[in-house]
Amino acid sequence: MSPQELTKQIFKKKSFLCVGLDVDIDRIPTYLLSEDDPIFEFNKAIIDATHKFCVAYKPNIAFYEANGVEGWQALEKTINYLHHEYPEIYTIADAKRGDIGNTSRMYAKTFLQDLGFDSVTVAPYMGKDSVEPFLEFENRQAILLALTSNEGAFDFQTQEVNGEELYKTVLKTSKTWKNSENLMYVVGATKAEFLKEIREIIPENFLLVPGVGAQGGKLEDVCKYGMTKNVGLLVNSSRKIIYASESSNFAEIAGAKAEVLQKQMAEELNKL
Ligand SMILES: O=C(O)c1cc(=O)[nH]c(=O)n1[C@@H]1O[C@H](COP(=O)(O)O)[C@@H](O)[C@H]1O
C-alpha cells in the first residue's frame, strides 16, 4: 500500500490505530487451546472485533517464531485472512531484521513478497546495504528503528557521535539511500518530546509509534509533536487491547478498547 492510500484510510476511518498482534499462547483464553490453531482463532476474533477502529495490524514475529512451525502457519493464516477479508488494512511484519545485503534480500522476500506484508521493521545498525534490499518493492515500506520506546534506547541511540545524536544520524543518512521514499520510521511514544526535532529532519515520512498503553506513552503528546497535515502517524497498542479480558467475550472487550483509542484519535484529527 502507498503512504497516500494509507492516509486516505486514516481520514476515512478517523483512526491511525495499529493493533499489535503479539500473541502469547500463555495469555490467550484457555478455551481456545482446544482449537486446531488457537493463535489463528485468537487473531481472527481480535481482527473481526477491532478492524473498524484501526487502519493497521502488526504481528510481532517473535511471538509466532516461538511456536515453531505451528507459529509460522498461524502467521501465514493471519496475513492471508487480512488480505482476503480486509484488503484495505495496512500490515506490518514486526521482525526487526537487517543483515548483509545478500541476507537482507532473503528477509525482504519472506515478508514483503512471499507473505505479502505491506511493510517490515528493520534495524539500521548494519547500514545502507543492509536496508536497501527492503526498499526495492513498489508500494512496500521498510520501517527503520530510529528512537525506540525502551530504556535501552539511551545506551546508543541518543549518544552523540561526531557531535550529533546517533538517531539523528540514522534519520539523515537513511534519507540518502536508494528508494528512501519507501522508508518509514519507528519512534517510541515514550519519547514523544523528541518528535519535534525528528519532524525537522523527516517532515513527511510516516512514523510507527509504539508504546502507548502498556508502556505509558501518551497519545496527546505524540500528536502534539509528531502529527503532520497528512497525519503521518500509526500509533500501535498491543497488550492493552488484545489482553483486555481473558473471558469468552475477550474480542468484544478488545473492540471496545480499540474504539476508545479511535475516538481519541478522531478528536486529534479534528484539530487538523
Ligand atoms: O518496532 C516496534 O514495533 C517496537 C519498537 C519500539 O521501540 N518499541 C516497541 O514496543 N515496539 C513493539 O511494539 C509493541 C508494543 O507492545 P505493547 O507495549 O504491548 O503495546 C511490541 O510488539 C514491541 O516489540
The ligand as a Tripos MOL2 file, in Angstrom:
@<TRIPOS>MOLECULE
LIG
   24    25     1     0     0
SMALL
NO_CHARGES

@<TRIPOS>ATOM
      1 O1          9.0760   -1.8700   16.3140 O.co2     1 LIG1
      2 C1          8.2110   -1.8960   17.1920 C.2       1 LIG1
      3 O2          7.0460   -2.1070   16.9090 O.co2     1 LIG1
      4 C2          8.5700   -1.5090   18.5590 C.ar      1 LIG1
      5 C3          9.5740   -0.5670   18.6720 C.ar      1 LIG1
      6 C4          9.7910    0.0490   19.9170 C.ar      1 LIG1
      7 O3         10.5870    0.9640   20.0380 O.2       1 LIG1
      8 N1          9.0560   -0.3460   20.9850 N.ar      1 LIG1
      9 C5          8.1100   -1.3250   20.8970 C.ar      1 LIG1
     10 O4          7.4550   -1.6020   21.9150 O.2       1 LIG1
     11 N2          7.8990   -1.9630   19.6950 N.ar      1 LIG1
     12 C6          6.9360   -3.0760   19.5950 C.3       1 LIG1
     13 O5          5.6180   -2.5630   19.8030 O.3       1 LIG1
     14 C7          4.8250   -3.4700   20.5660 C.3       1 LIG1
     15 C8          4.4110   -2.7990   21.8650 C.3       1 LIG1
     16 O6          3.5190   -3.6030   22.5740 O.3       1 LIG1
     17 P1          2.6510   -3.0570   23.8370 P.3       1 LIG1
     18 O7          3.6350   -2.4190   24.7610 O.co2     1 LIG1
     19 O8          2.0570   -4.2990   24.3780 O.co2     1 LIG1
     20 O9          1.6550   -2.0830   23.2930 O.co2     1 LIG1
     21 C9          5.6980   -4.7250   20.7470 C.3       1 LIG1
     22 O10         5.4410   -5.6010   19.6640 O.3       1 LIG1
     23 C10         7.1170   -4.2050   20.6210 C.3       1 LIG1
     24 O11         8.0160   -5.1690   20.1260 O.3       1 LIG1
@<TRIPOS>BOND
     1     1     2 2
     2     2     3 1
     3     2     4 1
     4     4     5 ar
     5     4    11 ar
     6     5     6 ar
     7     6     7 2
     8     6     8 ar
     9     8     9 ar
    10     9    10 2
    11     9    11 ar
    12    11    12 1
    13    12    13 1
    14    12    23 1
    15    13    14 1
    16    14    15 1
    17    14    21 1
    18    15    16 1
    19    16    17 1
    20    17    18 2
    21    17    19 1
    22    17    20 1
    23    21    22 1
    24    21    23 1
    25    23    24 1
@<TRIPOS>SUBSTRUCTURE
     1 LIG1         1 GROUP 0 **** ****
